[in-house]
C-alpha cells in the first residue's frame, strides 16, 4: 500500500493558490500542486448559506509529511478556517509514486 496522500485546500484567489503551491513545492512538502478553478463552493458560514468562487489546490505528498503540509497551509492561508483534507492514495502508477517520493523531504534526514 502506498503512503501517498492528496491534500486539498481552497482559496479565494488564484494568486493565493499559486503562492501556497509554490511554497509547498519549494519546501519539498509537495511534489506537485495542481490548481483547478475557478470552482463554486456553497457552504454555511456564521449561520448563513454562502456561495463563493474559489480555487482548488490538490497537493501531492506523503503521509509522513502531512503535519508539515497542514502547518504550512495554515501559515500561508488567508482564511480563518481553511479547508485542509487528506485522502490516502490506495493505488497508483509505481513510476509516478517513485517520482513523487524522490521529490519530497524524507523525514529524519539531514535535508529536511
N, CA, C and O atoms as a MOPAC input file, in Angstrom:
PM7 MOZYME 1SCF
protein

 N      0.84100 1    -1.18400 1     0.00000 1
 C      0.00000 1     0.00000 1     0.00000 1
 C      0.88300 1     1.24300 1     0.00000 1
 O      1.92300 1     1.27200 1     0.65900 1
 N      0.48200 1     2.23100 1    -0.71300 1
 C      1.22200 1     3.47400 1    -0.85300 1
 C      1.02100 1     4.37000 1     0.36400 1
 O     -0.02900 1     4.32800 1     1.00500 1
 N      2.04500 1     5.19300 1     0.68600 1
 C      1.86800 1     6.20600 1     1.73400 1
 C      1.59700 1     7.57300 1     1.11000 1
 O      1.67900 1     8.59800 1     1.78600 1
 N      1.27500 1     7.58200 1    -0.17900 1
 C      0.97700 1     8.83700 1    -0.87000 1
 C     -0.35700 1     9.39100 1    -0.39700 1
 O     -1.28400 1     8.64700 1    -0.07800 1
 N     -0.43100 1    10.72400 1    -0.35900 1
 C     -1.65300 1    11.43400 1     0.00500 1
 C     -1.94900 1    12.49900 1    -1.03100 1
 O     -1.04300 1    13.03100 1    -1.67400 1
 N     -3.22200 1    12.80300 1    -1.18400 1
 C     -3.64700 1    14.00900 1    -1.87300 1
 C     -4.32500 1    14.87000 1    -0.81500 1
 O     -5.29000 1    14.44900 1    -0.17600 1
 N     -3.81000 1    16.07400 1    -0.64200 1
 C     -4.36900 1    17.01000 1     0.31500 1
 C     -5.01900 1    18.12900 1    -0.48300 1
 O     -4.41300 1    18.65100 1    -1.41800 1
 N     -6.23800 1    18.50400 1    -0.12900 1
 C     -6.91200 1    19.58000 1    -0.83100 1
 C     -7.14500 1    20.76400 1     0.08800 1
 O     -7.37200 1    20.61900 1     1.29000 1
 N     -7.08200 1    21.94000 1    -0.51700 1
 C     -7.47400 1    23.17900 1     0.13400 1
 C     -8.06400 1    24.07500 1    -0.93900 1
 O     -7.79300 1    23.88900 1    -2.12500 1
 N     -8.86400 1    25.03900 1    -0.53300 1
 C     -9.42300 1    26.00500 1    -1.46300 1
 C     -9.02800 1    27.40400 1    -1.02400 1
 O     -8.83700 1    27.66800 1     0.16300 1
 N     -8.90900 1    28.29900 1    -2.00300 1
 C     -8.55400 1    29.68600 1    -1.72400 1
 C     -9.50800 1    30.61100 1    -2.47100 1
 O    -10.16600 1    30.21100 1    -3.43100 1
 N     -9.56700 1    31.84800 1    -2.00800 1
 C    -10.45400 1    32.82600 1    -2.65100 1
 C     -9.90100 1    33.33100 1    -3.97400 1
 O    -10.66000 1    33.66300 1    -4.88500 1
 N     -8.56000 1    33.39000 1    -4.08100 1
 C     -7.95600 1    33.93200 1    -5.29800 1
 C     -6.95600 1    32.95400 1    -5.89400 1
 O     -6.39100 1    32.10800 1    -5.20100 1
 N     -6.75400 1    33.09300 1    -7.19300 1
 C     -5.75300 1    32.27400 1    -7.87600 1
 C     -4.36200 1    32.61500 1    -7.34600 1
 O     -3.51400 1    31.73300 1    -7.21600 1
 N     -4.12700 1    33.88500 1    -7.04300 1
 C     -2.81900 1    34.30200 1    -6.51500 1
 C     -2.51500 1    33.60500 1    -5.19800 1
 O     -1.38000 1    33.17900 1    -4.97900 1
 N     -3.50600 1    33.47900 1    -4.31000 1
 C     -3.29100 1    32.76000 1    -3.04500 1
 C     -2.98100 1    31.29600 1    -3.31600 1
 O     -2.09200 1    30.72300 1    -2.68800 1
 N     -3.70800 1    30.68500 1    -4.24700 1
 C     -3.46200 1    29.28200 1    -4.59300 1
 C     -2.05200 1    29.10200 1    -5.13300 1
 O     -1.35700 1    28.15900 1    -4.75400 1
 N     -1.62700 1    29.99800 1    -6.01200 1
 C     -0.28200 1    29.90900 1    -6.59400 1
 C      0.79600 1    30.11700 1    -5.53500 1
 O      1.83600 1    29.46000 1    -5.57500 1
 N      0.56000 1    31.02200 1    -4.59100 1
 C      1.53800 1    31.28200 1    -3.52700 1
 C      1.68900 1    30.04900 1    -2.62800 1
 O      2.80600 1    29.66700 1    -2.28100 1
 N      0.57800 1    29.43700 1    -2.25600 1
 C      0.61400 1    28.23200 1    -1.42200 1
 C      1.28600 1    27.08700 1    -2.17600 1
 O      2.12300 1    26.37900 1    -1.61700 1
 N      0.92100 1    26.90800 1    -3.43900 1
 C      1.51000 1    25.83400 1    -4.25100 1
 C      3.01900 1    25.99700 1    -4.35800 1
 O      3.76300 1    25.03700 1    -4.15600 1
 N      3.47400 1    27.19800 1    -4.67300 1
 C      4.90600 1    27.44100 1    -4.83200 1
 C      5.65800 1    27.17200 1    -3.53000 1
 O      6.73600 1    26.57900 1    -3.55000 1
 N      5.10200 1    27.60100 1    -2.41100 1
 C      5.77200 1    27.39900 1    -1.12400 1
 C      5.86300 1    25.91800 1    -0.77100 1
 O      6.89900 1    25.46100 1    -0.28900 1
 N      4.79600 1    25.16800 1    -1.00500 1
 C      4.81800 1    23.74000 1    -0.67700 1
 C      5.83000 1    22.98600 1    -1.52900 1
 O      6.54400 1    22.11700 1    -1.02800 1
 N      5.89400 1    23.31600 1    -2.80900 1
 C      6.85800 1    22.64200 1    -3.68300 1
 C      8.27500 1    23.08400 1    -3.33700 1
 O      9.18200 1    22.25400 1    -3.28800 1
 N      8.48000 1    24.37100 1    -3.09900 1
 C      9.80300 1    24.88900 1    -2.72500 1
 C     10.32500 1    24.22000 1    -1.45500 1
 O     11.50700 1    23.88800 1    -1.36600 1
 N      9.45500 1    24.02600 1    -0.48400 1
 C      9.83600 1    23.39800 1     0.79600 1
 C      9.92100 1    21.88200 1     0.70100 1
 O     10.24800 1    21.21800 1     1.68500 1
 N      9.63200 1    21.32800 1    -0.46800 1
 C      9.64500 1    19.88600 1    -0.72000 1
 C      8.61600 1    19.13800 1     0.13300 1
 O      8.80200 1    17.97100 1     0.47900 1
 N      7.53500 1    19.83400 1     0.45900 1
 C      6.41500 1    19.21800 1     1.16600 1
 C      5.39600 1    18.65900 1     0.17200 1
 O      4.56100 1    17.82700 1     0.52700 1
 N      5.47500 1    19.12500 1    -1.07100 1
 C      4.62900 1    18.62400 1    -2.15700 1
 C      5.50900 1    18.39500 1    -3.37000 1
 O      6.38900 1    19.19800 1    -3.67800 1
 N      5.26100 1    17.29000 1    -4.05100 1
 C      5.96300 1    17.04100 1    -5.30800 1
 C      5.30100 1    17.83100 1    -6.42500 1
 O      5.94700 1    18.21800 1    -7.39900 1
 N      4.01400 1    18.06100 1    -6.27100 1
 C      3.22400 1    18.76200 1    -7.28200 1
 C      1.98800 1    19.32000 1    -6.58800 1
 O      1.45300 1    18.70100 1    -5.66800 1
 N      1.53800 1    20.48800 1    -7.03200 1
 C      0.25100 1    21.02100 1    -6.59500 1
 C     -0.50100 1    21.43900 1    -7.84700 1
 O     -0.04300 1    22.29400 1    -8.60600 1
 N     -1.63900 1    20.83700 1    -8.05100 1
 C     -2.47900 1    21.21300 1    -9.18200 1
 C     -3.49600 1    22.24400 1    -8.70000 1
 O     -4.08200 1    22.10500 1    -7.62700 1
 N     -3.69100 1    23.27600 1    -9.51200 1
 C     -4.65200 1    24.33200 1    -9.18800 1
 C     -5.77800 1    24.25800 1   -10.20500 1
 O     -5.54700 1    24.33100 1   -11.41200 1
 N     -6.99700 1    24.11200 1    -9.70700 1
 C     -8.17300 1    23.96800 1   -10.54900 1
 C     -9.14000 1    25.10400 1   -10.22100 1
 O     -9.38400 1    25.41000 1    -9.05400 1
 N     -9.67800 1    25.71600 1   -11.25200 1
 C    -10.67600 1    26.73400 1   -10.95700 1
 C    -10.87500 1    27.69800 1   -12.09600 1
 O    -10.24700 1    27.60100 1   -13.15000 1
 N    -11.73400 1    28.59400 1   -11.86000 1
 C    -12.47200 1    28.75600 1   -10.60300 1
 C    -13.56800 1    27.69500 1   -10.45200 1
 O    -14.10500 1    27.17400 1   -11.42900 1
 N    -13.87100 1    27.40300 1    -9.19400 1
 C    -14.95500 1    26.49700 1    -8.83500 1
 C    -15.95200 1    27.29600 1    -7.99900 1
 O    -15.62600 1    28.37300 1    -7.50100 1
 N    -17.14700 1    26.77800 1    -7.84700 1
 C    -18.14300 1    27.41400 1    -6.99400 1
 C    -18.34300 1    26.55600 1    -5.76300 1
 O    -18.61900 1    25.36100 1    -5.86500 1
 N    -18.20200 1    27.17500 1    -4.58900 1
 C    -18.41300 1    26.47200 1    -3.32500 1
 C    -19.63600 1    27.05600 1    -2.62900 1
 O    -19.80600 1    28.27400 1    -2.56800 1
 N    -20.47800 1    26.18500 1    -2.11000 1
 C    -21.63400 1    26.59500 1    -1.31500 1
 C    -21.47000 1    25.96900 1     0.06000 1
 O    -21.22800 1    24.76800 1     0.17800 1
 N    -21.60300 1    26.79100 1     1.10200 1
 C    -21.32000 1    26.33800 1     2.46400 1
 C    -22.04400 1    27.22900 1     3.46000 1
 O    -22.51600 1    28.31100 1     3.11100 1
 N    -22.12800 1    26.77100 1     4.68800 1
 C    -22.70200 1    27.57400 1     5.76200 1
 C    -21.55100 1    28.19700 1     6.55300 1
 O    -20.64400 1    27.49300 1     6.99700 1
 N    -21.59200 1    29.50600 1     6.72400 1
 C    -20.56100 1    30.21800 1     7.48600 1
 C    -21.24200 1    31.29000 1     8.31800 1
 O    -21.98100 1    32.12600 1     7.79800 1
 N    -20.98100 1    31.25200 1     9.62000 1
 C    -21.55400 1    32.20200 1    10.56600 1
 C    -23.07700 1    32.27200 1    10.43700 1
 O    -23.66900 1    33.35100 1    10.45500 1
 N    -23.70000 1    31.08700 1    10.30500 1
 C    -25.14500 1    30.98500 1    10.29600 1
 C    -25.83700 1    31.29300 1     8.98400 1
 O    -27.06300 1    31.22200 1     8.90500 1
 N    -25.07700 1    31.63500 1     7.94900 1
 C    -25.67300 1    31.95600 1     6.65100 1
 C    -25.12700 1    31.03000 1     5.57600 1
 O    -23.97500 1    30.60100 1     5.62700 1
 N    -25.98200 1    30.73100 1     4.59900 1
 C    -25.52100 1    29.96800 1     3.44200 1
 C    -24.79000 1    30.93600 1     2.52200 1
 O    -25.32800 1    31.97500 1     2.13800 1
 N    -23.57200 1    30.58500 1     2.18100 1
 C    -22.71000 1    31.41800 1     1.34400 1
 C    -22.39200 1    30.66900 1     0.05000 1
 O    -22.35700 1    29.43800 1     0.02200 1
 N    -22.16900 1    31.40700 1    -0.98300 1
 C    -21.65700 1    30.85600 1    -2.23400 1
 C    -20.50900 1    31.74200 1    -2.67000 1
 O    -20.63800 1    32.96600 1    -2.71000 1
 N    -19.37900 1    31.11900 1    -3.00000 1
 C    -18.24600 1    31.92500 1    -3.45000 1
 C    -17.43900 1    31.18000 1    -4.49900 1
 O    -17.44900 1    29.95200 1    -4.57500 1
 N    -16.74300 1    31.96700 1    -5.30100 1
 C    -15.82900 1    31.41800 1    -6.29100 1
 C    -14.50400 1    31.15200 1    -5.59300 1
 O    -13.98900 1    32.00700 1    -4.87300 1
 N    -13.95500 1    29.96100 1    -5.81100 1
 C    -12.69600 1    29.58800 1    -5.17200 1
 C    -11.80400 1    28.85700 1    -6.16100 1
 O    -12.21500 1    28.51500 1    -7.26900 1
 N    -10.57500 1    28.62900 1    -5.72900 1
 C     -9.57300 1    27.87600 1    -6.48000 1
 C     -9.18800 1    26.67100 1    -5.63600 1
 O     -8.88800 1    26.80200 1    -4.44900 1
 N     -9.19900 1    25.50400 1    -6.25500 1
 C     -8.91000 1    24.23900 1    -5.57900 1
 C     -7.45300 1    23.85800 1    -5.79300 1
 O     -6.97600 1    23.78900 1    -6.92500 1
 N     -6.76200 1    23.61500 1    -4.70500 1
 C     -5.37200 1    23.13700 1    -4.75100 1
 C     -5.36500 1    21.65700 1    -4.37600 1
 O     -5.90100 1    21.27100 1    -3.33800 1
 N     -4.75100 1    20.82900 1    -5.23300 1
 C     -4.61100 1    19.39900 1    -4.97500 1
 C     -3.11900 1    19.14100 1    -4.77400 1
 O     -2.32800 1    19.21300 1    -5.71500 1
 N     -2.75700 1    18.84300 1    -3.54800 1
 C     -1.36400 1    18.71000 1    -3.12900 1
 C     -0.98100 1    17.23900 1    -3.13800 1
 O     -1.65000 1    16.41700 1    -2.51100 1
 N      0.10600 1    16.89800 1    -3.85200 1
 C      0.59600 1    15.51200 1    -3.90800 1
 C      1.75000 1    15.39300 1    -2.91400 1
 O      2.78600 1    16.03900 1    -3.07500 1
 N      1.56400 1    14.56200 1    -1.88500 1
 C      2.56000 1    14.43400 1    -0.83300 1
 C      2.53400 1    13.01700 1    -0.26800 1
 O      1.96800 1    12.10700 1    -0.87400 1
 N      3.15500 1    12.84000 1     0.90200 1
 C      3.19600 1    11.53700 1     1.57700 1
 C      2.72900 1    11.68900 1     3.01700 1
 O      2.87200 1    12.75200 1     3.62200 1
 N      2.18000 1    10.63000 1     3.54800 1
 C      1.62800 1    10.61900 1     4.90500 1
 C      2.60800 1    11.16100 1     5.96200 1
 O      2.17900 1    11.92300 1     6.82800 1
 N      3.90900 1    10.80100 1     5.93300 1
 C      4.80600 1    11.31900 1     6.97600 1
 C      4.96300 1    12.84600 1     6.95300 1
 O      5.41900 1    13.43100 1     7.93600 1
 N      4.59100 1    13.49300 1     5.84500 1
 C      4.73200 1    14.93900 1     5.73100 1
 C      3.43700 1    15.69400 1     6.00900 1
 O      3.42300 1    16.92400 1     5.97100 1
 N      2.34700 1    14.97600 1     6.29000 1
 C      1.04900 1    15.62900 1     6.41600 1
 C      1.05700 1    16.76500 1     7.44500 1
 O      0.56300 1    17.85600 1     7.15700 1
 N      1.59600 1    16.53100 1     8.61300 1
 C      1.56900 1    17.56600 1     9.66100 1
 C      2.28100 1    18.83000 1     9.18300 1
 O      1.80600 1    19.93700 1     9.43700 1
 N      3.41500 1    18.67800 1     8.49400 1
 C      4.13800 1    19.83600 1     7.97100 1
 C      3.36200 1    20.53400 1     6.86600 1
 O      3.37700 1    21.76200 1     6.77200 1
 N      2.68200 1    19.75400 1     6.02700 1
 C      1.84800 1    20.33800 1     4.96800 1
 C      0.71800 1    21.14600 1     5.60100 1
 O      0.47300 1    22.28500 1     5.20300 1
 N      0.04200 1    20.57400 1     6.56700 1
 C     -1.05400 1    21.28600 1     7.23400 1
 C     -0.55000 1    22.56700 1     7.89300 1
 O     -1.18200 1    23.61600 1     7.76900 1
 N      0.57800 1    22.49100 1     8.59100 1
 C      1.14300 1    23.68800 1     9.22800 1
 C      1.46500 1    24.76600 1     8.19500 1
 O      1.18600 1    25.94300 1     8.42200 1
 N      2.04300 1    24.37700 1     7.07700 1
 C      2.40000 1    25.34400 1     6.03300 1
 C      1.15300 1    25.98300 1     5.43300 1
 O      1.11800 1    27.19500 1     5.21900 1
 N      0.13400 1    25.18100 1     5.16200 1
 C     -1.10100 1    25.74200 1     4.60800 1
 C     -1.70900 1    26.72900 1     5.59700 1
 O     -2.12400 1    27.81900 1     5.20200 1
 N     -1.76800 1    26.36400 1     6.87600 1
 C     -2.32500 1    27.28100 1     7.88800 1
 C     -1.51900 1    28.57800 1     7.95200 1
 O     -2.09100 1    29.65900 1     8.08400 1
 N     -0.21100 1    28.47300 1     7.86000 1
 C      0.66900 1    29.64900 1     7.90800 1
 C      0.41400 1    30.57900 1     6.71900 1
 O      0.40600 1    31.80000 1     6.87700 1
 N      0.20900 1    30.01500 1     5.55200 1
 C      0.11200 1    30.78900 1     4.31500 1
 C     -1.30800 1    31.18000 1     3.92200 1
 O     -1.49600 1    32.09000 1     3.11400 1
 N     -2.28800 1    30.51900 1     4.47100 1
 C     -3.67600 1    30.67400 1     4.02000 1
 C     -4.35000 1    31.87700 1     4.66100 1
 O     -4.21900 1    32.08700 1     5.86700 1
 N     -5.07300 1    32.67500 1     3.87000 1
 C     -5.75500 1    33.83800 1     4.44700 1
 C     -7.06800 1    33.51100 1     5.17300 1
 O     -7.54700 1    34.33200 1     5.95500 1
 N     -7.66300 1    32.32900 1     4.93300 1
 C     -8.94000 1    32.00500 1     5.57100 1
 C     -8.75700 1    31.74900 1     7.06200 1
 O     -7.72500 1    31.23300 1     7.49200 1
 N     -9.76800 1    32.11500 1     7.84500 1
 C     -9.77600 1    31.83200 1     9.27700 1
 C     -9.81200 1    30.32000 1     9.52700 1
 O     -9.13200 1    29.81100 1    10.41800 1
 N    -10.61200 1    29.61700 1     8.73300 1
 C    -10.73700 1    28.16000 1     8.84500 1
 C    -10.57200 1    27.56300 1     7.44200 1
 O    -11.56600 1    27.29500 1     6.76700 1
 N     -9.32700 1    27.35200 1     6.99800 1
 C     -9.14500 1    26.79400 1     5.65800 1
 C     -9.52500 1    25.31700 1     5.60300 1
 O     -9.33900 1    24.56600 1     6.56100 1
 N    -10.05800 1    24.93300 1     4.45900 1
 C    -10.28700 1    23.51000 1     4.20700 1
 C     -8.92400 1    22.85800 1     4.03700 1
 O     -8.12000 1    23.29200 1     3.21200 1
 N     -8.66400 1    21.81600 1     4.81900 1
 C     -7.45700 1    21.01200 1     4.66000 1
 C     -7.88800 1    19.56600 1     4.88300 1
 O     -8.09100 1    19.14100 1     6.02000 1
 N     -8.02700 1    18.82200 1     3.80400 1
 C     -8.48100 1    17.43700 1     3.86000 1
 C     -7.49500 1    16.54400 1     3.12500 1
 O     -7.04000 1    16.87600 1     2.03000 1
 N     -7.17100 1    15.41500 1     3.73000 1
 C     -6.24500 1    14.46900 1     3.11000 1
 C     -6.97400 1    13.18400 1     2.74700 1
 O     -7.81100 1    12.68600 1     3.50000 1
 N     -6.63400 1    12.66400 1     1.57600 1
 C     -7.17600 1    11.40000 1     1.10400 1
 C     -6.00900 1    10.48300 1     0.75900 1
 O     -5.09500 1    10.86900 1     0.03000 1
 N     -6.05000 1     9.27300 1     1.28900 1
 C     -4.99900 1     8.30400 1     1.00100 1
 C     -5.09000 1     7.83900 1    -0.44900 1
 O     -6.18000 1     7.64600 1    -0.98800 1
 N     -3.93700 1     7.66500 1    -1.06200 1
 C     -3.85700 1     7.07800 1    -2.40100 1
 C     -3.71400 1     5.57100 1    -2.19400 1
 O     -2.70500 1     5.10700 1    -1.66400 1
 N     -4.71000 1     4.81900 1    -2.60800 1
 C     -4.68700 1     3.37900 1    -2.35800 1
 C     -3.97300 1     2.60700 1    -3.45600 1
 O     -3.55100 1     1.47100 1    -3.24400 1
 N     -3.83700 1     3.21800 1    -4.62600 1
 C     -3.11700 1     2.58700 1    -5.72900 1
 C     -2.68900 1     3.67400 1    -6.69400 1
 O     -3.30500 1     4.73800 1    -6.76400 1
 N     -1.62800 1     3.39900 1    -7.43800 1
 C     -1.15900 1     4.35800 1    -8.42700 1
 C     -0.01500 1     3.77600 1    -9.22300 1
 O      0.54500 1     2.73900 1    -8.86900 1
 N      0.32100 1     4.44700 1   -10.28900 1
 C      1.44700 1     4.03900 1   -11.12200 1
 C      2.72100 1     4.03600 1   -10.28200 1
 O      3.05000 1     5.04200 1    -9.65300 1
 N      3.43000 1     2.92900 1   -10.26700 1
 C      4.64400 1     2.83300 1    -9.44900 1
 C      5.69600 1     3.85000 1    -9.89100 1
 O      6.41000 1     4.40200 1    -9.05400 1
 N      5.79600 1     4.10100 1   -11.18800 1
 C      6.78100 1     5.08600 1   -11.64500 1
 C      6.42200 1     6.48100 1   -11.15300 1
 O      7.31200 1     7.25400 1   -10.80000 1
 N      5.13400 1     6.81800 1   -11.12100 1
 C      4.71500 1     8.12300 1   -10.58600 1
 C      4.97400 1     8.19000 1    -9.08200 1
 O      5.48800 1     9.19200 1    -8.58500 1
 N      4.62200 1     7.13200 1    -8.35900 1
 C      4.83700 1     7.11900 1    -6.91300 1
 C      6.32100 1     7.19500 1    -6.57700 1
 O      6.69400 1     7.83700 1    -5.59400 1
 N      7.17400 1     6.55500 1    -7.37000 1
 C      8.62800 1     6.65800 1    -7.16500 1
 C      9.10600 1     8.08900 1    -7.39500 1
 O      9.91900 1     8.60800 1    -6.63000 1
 N      8.59400 1     8.72900 1    -8.46100 1
 C      8.95200 1    10.12900 1    -8.73000 1
 C      8.51200 1    11.01000 1    -7.56900 1
 O      9.28200 1    11.84400 1    -7.09200 1
 N      7.27500 1    10.82800 1    -7.11400 1
 C      6.73900 1    11.61300 1    -6.00600 1
 C      7.64900 1    11.50000 1    -4.78400 1
 O      8.02300 1    12.50800 1    -4.18500 1
 N      7.99700 1    10.28300 1    -4.42500 1
 C      8.84900 1    10.04600 1    -3.24600 1
 C     10.19800 1    10.75500 1    -3.39900 1
 O     10.72400 1    11.30600 1    -2.43200 1
 N     10.75000 1    10.74000 1    -4.60100 1
 C     12.04600 1    11.35300 1    -4.84300 1
 C     12.04900 1    12.87200 1    -4.78300 1
 O     13.10300 1    13.48000 1    -4.59900 1
 N     10.88400 1    13.49500 1    -4.93500 1
 C     10.78000 1    14.96000 1    -4.92600 1
 C     10.48200 1    15.54100 1    -3.55200 1
 O     10.48100 1    16.76000 1    -3.37900 1
 N     10.22600 1    14.67500 1    -2.57000 1
 C      9.79600 1    15.13500 1    -1.25400 1
 C     10.87500 1    14.96900 1    -0.20100 1
 O     11.81000 1    14.18200 1    -0.35300 1
 N     10.71800 1    15.74000 1     0.88400 1
 C     11.57400 1    15.55900 1     2.04500 1
 C     11.45700 1    14.12800 1     2.53000 1
 O     10.41000 1    13.49600 1     2.39500 1
 N     12.52800 1    13.63100 1     3.08800 1
 C     12.48100 1    12.34800 1     3.76000 1
 C     12.61300 1    12.63700 1     5.24800 1
 O     13.70200 1    12.97900 1     5.70900 1
 N     11.52600 1    12.50700 1     6.01500 1
 C     11.59000 1    12.81500 1     7.43900 1
 C     12.72900 1    12.06500 1     8.12600 1
 O     12.94900 1    10.87800 1     7.88700 1
 N     13.44400 1    12.78900 1     8.98300 1
 C     14.53900 1    12.18900 1     9.73200 1
 C     15.88100 1    12.26000 1     9.03900 1
 O     16.85800 1    11.71300 1     9.55100 1
 N     15.96700 1    12.91900 1     7.88500 1
 C     17.25900 1    13.04400 1     7.19900 1
 C     17.75600 1    14.47400 1     7.32000 1
 O     17.02700 1    15.36600 1     7.75400 1
 N     19.00400 1    14.67700 1     6.93000 1
 C     19.63400 1    15.99100 1     7.04800 1
 C     19.04800 1    17.04400 1     6.12600 1
 O     19.17100 1    18.23400 1     6.41500 1
 N     18.41200 1    16.65100 1     5.02200 1
 C     17.93300 1    17.65600 1     4.07400 1
 C     16.49500 1    18.09900 1     4.34500 1
 O     15.85200 1    18.67200 1     3.46500 1
 N     15.98900 1    17.84500 1     5.53300 1
 C     14.65500 1    18.32100 1     5.90900 1
 C     14.63900 1    19.81400 1     5.99100 1
 O     13.60300 1    20.40400 1     6.29500 1

